[in-house]
Amino acid sequence: MVTDDWQIPDVIVRDLRRGYTYDHECNVIEMTDDLAKARLAFLVRITRDELAREKARRYLSELKEGENVFIY
């Protein structure tokens, strides 16, 4: 369970690694690179938590460069 904003980028990357996530109606959907990038970019725009914003930016940058994303 996510209790703080700074944990959200880790959950997005975890879902990307396992290959699926959930939509707003709790249906299982495929987690693609594009969906992970979109969720990370959205998080950068909406969060006020600086740690969450920086983690999301770092993960997004690594995904765009085609690197393996490591959870820090």
C-alpha positions as CSV (number, residue, x, y, z in Angstrom):
1,M,0.0,0.0,0.0
2,V,1.3,3.4,-1.0
3,T,1.3,5.8,1.9
4,D,3.4,8.7,0.6
5,D,3.8,10.3,-2.8
6,W,7.5,9.5,-3.0
7,Q,6.5,5.8,-3.3
8,I,4.4,6.2,-6.4
9,P,7.2,6.2,-9.0
10,D,8.4,2.9,-7.5
11,V,4.9,1.4,-7.9
12,I,4.8,2.5,-11.5
13,V,8.1,0.9,-12.3
14,R,7.1,-2.3,-10.4
15,D,4.0,-2.5,-12.6
16,L,6.1,-2.0,-15.7
17,R,8.4,-4.9,-14.7
18,R,5.6,-7.3,-13.9
19,G,3.8,-6.3,-17.2
20,Y,0.4,-5.4,-15.9
21,T,-1.4,-2.8,-13.8
22,Y,-5.0,-1.8,-13.1
23,D,-7.3,0.8,-14.6
24,H,-9.8,3.0,-12.8
25,E,-12.3,0.2,-12.7
26,C,-9.8,-2.3,-11.2
27,N,-9.5,-4.2,-14.5
28,V,-6.1,-5.8,-15.2
29,I,-4.5,-4.0,-18.2
30,E,-1.1,-4.3,-19.9
31,M,1.5,-2.0,-18.5
32,T,3.5,-0.7,-21.5
33,D,6.5,1.6,-21.7
34,D,4.2,4.3,-23.1
35,L,1.8,4.0,-20.2
36,A,4.6,4.1,-17.6
37,K,6.0,7.2,-19.3
38,A,2.6,8.8,-19.3
39,R,2.0,8.1,-15.6
40,L,5.4,9.3,-14.6
41,A,5.1,12.5,-16.6
42,F,1.6,13.1,-15.1
43,L,3.1,12.6,-11.6
44,V,5.8,15.1,-12.3
45,R,3.1,17.7,-13.1
46,I,0.8,17.1,-10.2
47,T,2.8,16.2,-7.1
48,R,4.0,18.7,-4.6
49,D,6.4,16.2,-3.0
50,E,9.9,17.1,-4.3
51,L,11.3,13.5,-3.7
52,A,8.4,12.0,-5.8
53,R,9.0,14.6,-8.5
54,E,12.7,13.9,-8.7
55,K,12.3,10.1,-8.7
56,A,9.6,10.3,-11.4
57,R,11.9,12.5,-13.5
58,R,14.8,10.1,-13.1
59,Y,12.8,7.0,-14.0
60,L,11.2,8.9,-16.9
61,S,14.6,9.9,-18.2
62,E,15.9,6.3,-17.9
63,L,12.9,5.0,-19.8
64,K,13.3,7.5,-22.6
65,E,16.9,6.6,-23.0
66,G,16.0,2.9,-23.2
67,E,18.0,2.0,-20.0
68,N,16.9,-0.5,-17.4
69,V,15.2,1.4,-14.6
70,F,16.4,0.6,-11.1
71,I,14.2,1.4,-8.1
72,Y,16.3,3.6,-5.8
